[in-house]
Amino acid sequence: MATRPHLFSNVPVFLAASALDEMQRIVVAIEAAAHLPSYREAVLSWAPEIAQRDFGPIGALMGYDFHLDDDGPKLIEVNTNAGGVFLNAVLAKAQKACCSEADRALIGARDNHFEASVIAMFTHEWRRQRGAGSPRRIAIVDDRPEEQYLYAEFVLARQLLLKHGVEAVIGDASKLKYEGGRLRLDGNEIELVYNRLVDFALDGPEHTALRAAYRDGAVVVTPNPHNHALFASKRNLTLLSDPAALEAFGLSPELRSRLTGIPRTTLITPDNSDTAWQSRKDMFFKPLSGHGSKAVYRGDKVTKGVWAEIARGGYVAQSFAAPGQRMIEIDGAPAPRKMDVRLYTYDGQMLLAAARLYQGQTTNFRTPGGGFAPVLAV
């Protein structure tokens, strides 16, 4: 905490239980769409070759990010390597409720349900590819993990796995070796990789060993390139926010109605860039290959120089959905903070909900009074 003073906010966030239910319904509708053969064919048509094959895993610890305005929750992004869940599980346990009503309202990990769900999740991912048993050794993998802002989370994940009898290590992806049909780290065989890389196609030269082992089915990787292609490619939002496309794919009217909670999203091309420029003030522009909040631009703040890059393509334009707001106290004075809410899920079911408070254009963990905040349903 000394080196990350804005990782956790010192206030909780209160949400209507009905809003959380609506978020969950949107998640279920998206995951239902992802099972439709014609939808899968469409999104895999623009996915890299490595993402085409389905080895079985459905993606550990998905993250669905929402803004809340007067019209209800708006889904702004889907993530396959959603950070923060283990930190927020600790944060939930740290709350001291003023009364039993508040304790029941906390959407988090007050008991051991979260831990049991995580162990069951990794076992299920293993069995979806291997058929039976459970992994003997799991590697939590990222680039230079000890330098990552959320490194503490990797430590918490490892501790949770060890507590439940699963051997777990934290590893740098570049240190993996693939020899003799086995993926190894420091000489020890790795059977399952909990993948925290933002190289979603495993393209980087430093990921050669992991890429080869994944292609050969020699290791279970979750989340993996196939999961990212089905759920988290930003271009997928152009279909999920298009009622006509969803109807053509065969999604039921009831499920289509839930997805009106996704702001309309369109692909920017040189052909439509002039029109997009005219309506830019009501849009957010996000790179197809980006992650987190990198190279994301709010339309009313885009300069001509930045627009020249966007207009070349490789971006989507998403109708602006205002973030929620939480009033906090800074140095004795009230101050507003923007707010988004993330549902951490597995197989469409919520494991934990958390909020992020911030200032500026996007979440950044640099805001006094900001950071992760526990969610209480009221």
Disulfide bonds with the S-S distance in Angstrom:
none
